[in-house]
Amino acid sequence: MNTDLHAIQNLLARFANSFDLKDWDALCACLATSIYTDYSDLRGTPPEQMSNQHYVELRRIALQELRTHHLGGNTEIEISGEQARAKVSTIIFRRNAGGETLHTHCLYEFGLHKVTSGWLINAIVQKVFWSDGQTAIHAGIVK
C-alpha cells in the first residue's frame, strides 16, 4: 500500500477519534499551525482561518459536556506531491448527560500537506446533509 495513502488514512482516523476520546493534544497534533475551516452548514458561522490551538479550544468548549462518536467511511484521497485532498462521509453521534441527542450526517473535505514528520490537516470543510435531534445540546451551534 502507498505509504502516503496509509499515513493520511491514519491521520484522518486519529482526527475523528480524538474528538470521541476528548484527547485535545492528539487533535492539535493532527493539524497544521494555521487551518482554514468552514462549518457554516452546521454552525452558521462564516469560513475562517485560525490557529490549530484556537480550533482545538473551540471544539473542547463545544463538546466537553457531550459524548460523541464520529464514524467515517467512503473515504476518497487524492495525493499530488506534497498536497492532498480527502473526502470522508461521516456520521457524528452526540448525546448529553440527559440523554438528548444530535446526530449529523455530513461530508468532510480535508486539505492536507506533507511535512517532515508526516501529513497535517490544513483545511476542514463540513458539508451537512442533515441532522436529527436537538441542536441546543451542542454549544458550538450559533444559528
LOSE-490596 format. One record per residue (C-alpha): x, y, z; residue number from 1. Coordinates in nm, 4 decimals. Last residue first. Layout:
<atoms>
+----------+----------+----------+-----+
:        u :        v :        w :   k :
+----------+----------+----------+-----+
:        X :        Y :        Z : NUM :
...
+----------+----------+----------+-----+
</atoms>
This chain:
<atoms>
+----------+----------+----------+-----+
:        u :        v :        w :   k :
+----------+----------+----------+-----+
:  -2.7615 :   2.9584 :   1.4304 : 143 :
:  -2.4829 :   2.9566 :   1.6918 : 142 :
:  -2.4003 :   2.5867 :   1.7077 : 141 :
:  -2.0837 :   2.5133 :   1.9061 : 140 :
:  -2.2664 :   2.4620 :   2.2389 : 139 :
:  -2.4300 :   2.1464 :   2.1010 : 138 :
:  -2.7274 :   2.0404 :   2.3162 : 137 :
:  -2.9488 :   2.3095 :   2.1577 : 136 :
:  -2.9286 :   2.1358 :   1.8186 : 135 :
:  -3.1718 :   1.8732 :   1.9485 : 134 :
:  -3.2151 :   1.5762 :   1.7206 : 133 :
:  -3.1523 :   1.4729 :   1.3617 : 132 :
:  -2.9097 :   1.6492 :   1.1299 : 131 :
:  -2.8978 :   1.6579 :   0.7514 : 130 :
:  -2.6604 :   1.6555 :   0.4529 : 129 :
:  -2.4071 :   1.8796 :   0.6247 : 128 :
:  -2.0976 :   1.9819 :   0.4281 : 127 :
:  -1.8015 :   2.0199 :   0.6653 : 126 :
:  -1.4906 :   2.1906 :   0.5312 : 125 :
:  -1.1574 :   2.1379 :   0.7060 : 124 :
:  -0.8278 :   2.2771 :   0.5735 : 123 :
:  -0.4637 :   2.2452 :   0.6843 : 122 :
:  -0.4608 :   1.8821 :   0.8031 : 121 :
:  -0.1093 :   1.7501 :   0.8605 : 120 :
:   0.0934 :   1.4729 :   0.6935 : 119 :
:   0.4252 :   1.3220 :   0.8018 : 118 :
:   0.7151 :   1.4299 :   1.0259 : 117 :
:   0.8999 :   1.6255 :   0.7569 : 116 :
:   0.5817 :   1.7942 :   0.6395 : 115 :
:   0.3197 :   1.6864 :   0.3876 : 114 :
:   0.0091 :   1.8929 :   0.3315 : 113 :
:  -0.3569 :   1.8215 :   0.3799 : 112 :
:  -0.6878 :   1.9715 :   0.2727 : 111 :
:  -0.9918 :   1.7967 :   0.4121 : 110 :
:  -1.3482 :   1.7738 :   0.2843 : 109 :
:  -1.5845 :   1.6310 :   0.5441 : 108 :
:  -1.9186 :   1.5013 :   0.4237 : 107 :
:  -2.2120 :   1.5026 :   0.6616 : 106 :
:  -2.4787 :   1.3184 :   0.8569 : 105 :
:  -2.5236 :   1.4869 :   1.1942 : 104 :
:  -2.6740 :   1.3268 :   1.5032 : 103 :
:  -2.7982 :   1.5323 :   1.7976 : 102 :
:  -2.9123 :   1.3520 :   2.1069 : 101 :
:  -3.0810 :   1.4137 :   2.4417 : 100 :
:  -2.9953 :   1.1531 :   2.7048 :  99 :
:  -2.9791 :   1.3967 :   2.9967 :  98 :
:  -2.5995 :   1.3713 :   3.0152 :  97 :
:  -2.5729 :   1.4852 :   2.6519 :  96 :
:  -2.5511 :   1.2640 :   2.3449 :  95 :
:  -2.3782 :   1.3248 :   2.0091 :  94 :
:  -2.3455 :   1.0900 :   1.7093 :  93 :
:  -2.1445 :   1.2241 :   1.4165 :  92 :
:  -2.1986 :   1.0412 :   1.0880 :  91 :
:  -1.9245 :   1.0880 :   0.8322 :  90 :
:  -1.8524 :   1.0614 :   0.4589 :  89 :
:  -1.4829 :   1.1388 :   0.4235 :  88 :
:  -1.3377 :   1.3423 :   0.1376 :  87 :
:  -0.9618 :   1.3853 :   0.1181 :  86 :
:  -0.7331 :   1.6269 :  -0.0601 :  85 :
:  -0.3566 :   1.6030 :  -0.0710 :  84 :
:  -0.0502 :   1.8244 :  -0.1095 :  83 :
:   0.3239 :   1.7379 :  -0.1055 :  82 :
:   0.3125 :   1.5721 :  -0.4467 :  81 :
:  -0.0478 :   1.5436 :  -0.5599 :  80 :
:  -0.2396 :   1.2974 :  -0.3457 :  79 :
:  -0.6117 :   1.2314 :  -0.3913 :  78 :
:  -0.7971 :   1.0552 :  -0.1102 :  77 :
:  -1.1577 :   0.9347 :  -0.1178 :  76 :
:  -1.3054 :   0.7864 :   0.2002 :  75 :
:  -1.6476 :   0.6233 :   0.1842 :  74 :
:  -1.6310 :   0.5856 :   0.5616 :  73 :
:  -1.6280 :   0.7847 :   0.8822 :  72 :
:  -1.7848 :   0.7313 :   1.2238 :  71 :
:  -1.7516 :   1.0094 :   1.4829 :  70 :
:  -1.8897 :   0.9095 :   1.8232 :  69 :
:  -1.9623 :   1.1767 :   2.0789 :  68 :
:  -2.0414 :   1.2087 :   2.4482 :  67 :
:  -2.1243 :   1.5687 :   2.5207 :  66 :
:  -2.0357 :   1.8118 :   2.8013 :  65 :
:  -1.6858 :   1.8903 :   2.6699 :  64 :
:  -1.8055 :   1.9218 :   2.3105 :  63 :
:  -1.8406 :   2.2948 :   2.2414 :  62 :
:  -1.5642 :   2.4077 :   2.4784 :  61 :
:  -1.3183 :   2.1447 :   2.3549 :  60 :
:  -1.4056 :   2.2138 :   1.9903 :  59 :
:  -1.3417 :   2.5876 :   2.0303 :  58 :
:  -1.0153 :   2.5165 :   2.2161 :  57 :
:  -0.8991 :   2.2808 :   1.9405 :  56 :
:  -0.9621 :   2.5368 :   1.6668 :  55 :
:  -0.7880 :   2.8091 :   1.8694 :  54 :
:  -0.4827 :   2.5852 :   1.9177 :  53 :
:  -0.4704 :   2.4958 :   1.5463 :  52 :
:  -0.4609 :   2.8651 :   1.4648 :  51 :
:  -0.7430 :   3.0129 :   1.2622 :  50 :
:  -0.8523 :   3.0903 :   0.9048 :  49 :
:  -1.2245 :   3.1417 :   0.8696 :  48 :
:  -1.5428 :   3.0274 :   0.6993 :  47 :
:  -1.8508 :   3.2147 :   0.8221 :  46 :
:  -2.0558 :   3.0898 :   1.1174 :  45 :
:  -2.3990 :   2.9307 :   1.0753 :  44 :
:  -2.2888 :   2.6396 :   1.2903 :  43 :
:  -2.3799 :   2.3318 :   1.0891 :  42 :
:  -2.3619 :   2.4416 :   0.7243 :  41 :
:  -2.1134 :   2.7211 :   0.8076 :  40 :
:  -1.8526 :   2.4779 :   0.9400 :  39 :
:  -1.5802 :   2.6073 :   0.7088 :  38 :
:  -1.2287 :   2.5942 :   0.8463 :  37 :
:  -0.8916 :   2.7039 :   0.7076 :  36 :
:  -0.6050 :   2.5917 :   0.9287 :  35 :
:  -0.2905 :   2.7504 :   1.0739 :  34 :
:  -0.0255 :   2.5555 :   1.2663 :  33 :
:  -0.1128 :   2.2424 :   1.0681 :  32 :
:  -0.3425 :   1.9988 :   1.2435 :  31 :
:  -0.3279 :   1.6352 :   1.3524 :  30 :
:  -0.1138 :   1.7205 :   1.6593 :  29 :
:  -0.3912 :   1.9532 :   1.7812 :  28 :
:  -0.6355 :   1.6616 :   1.7880 :  27 :
:  -0.3889 :   1.4450 :   1.9791 :  26 :
:  -0.3466 :   1.7220 :   2.2361 :  25 :
:  -0.7263 :   1.7555 :   2.2626 :  24 :
:  -0.7810 :   1.3916 :   2.3507 :  23 :
:  -1.1536 :   1.4133 :   2.4283 :  22 :
:  -1.1668 :   1.0418 :   2.3394 :  21 :
:  -1.4538 :   1.0988 :   2.0953 :  20 :
:  -1.2941 :   1.4099 :   1.9464 :  19 :
:  -0.9519 :   1.2427 :   1.9219 :  18 :
:  -1.1065 :   0.9507 :   1.7337 :  17 :
:  -1.2013 :   1.1679 :   1.4361 :  16 :
:  -0.8548 :   1.3252 :   1.3930 :  15 :
:  -0.6792 :   0.9921 :   1.4606 :  14 :
:  -0.8877 :   0.8306 :   1.1828 :  13 :
:  -0.7995 :   1.1120 :   0.9413 :  12 :
:  -0.4306 :   1.0814 :   1.0298 :  11 :
:  -0.4361 :   0.7034 :   0.9862 :  10 :
:  -0.5897 :   0.7355 :   0.6383 :   9 :
:  -0.3324 :   1.0034 :   0.5525 :   8 :
:  -0.0430 :   0.7807 :   0.6625 :   7 :
:  -0.1800 :   0.4865 :   0.4598 :   6 :
:  -0.2095 :   0.6991 :   0.1461 :   5 :
:   0.1401 :   0.8374 :   0.1977 :   4 :
:   0.2804 :   0.4855 :   0.2470 :   3 :
:   0.1202 :   0.3525 :  -0.0732 :   2 :
:   0.0000 :   0.0000 :   0.0000 :   1 :
+----------+----------+----------+-----+
</atoms>
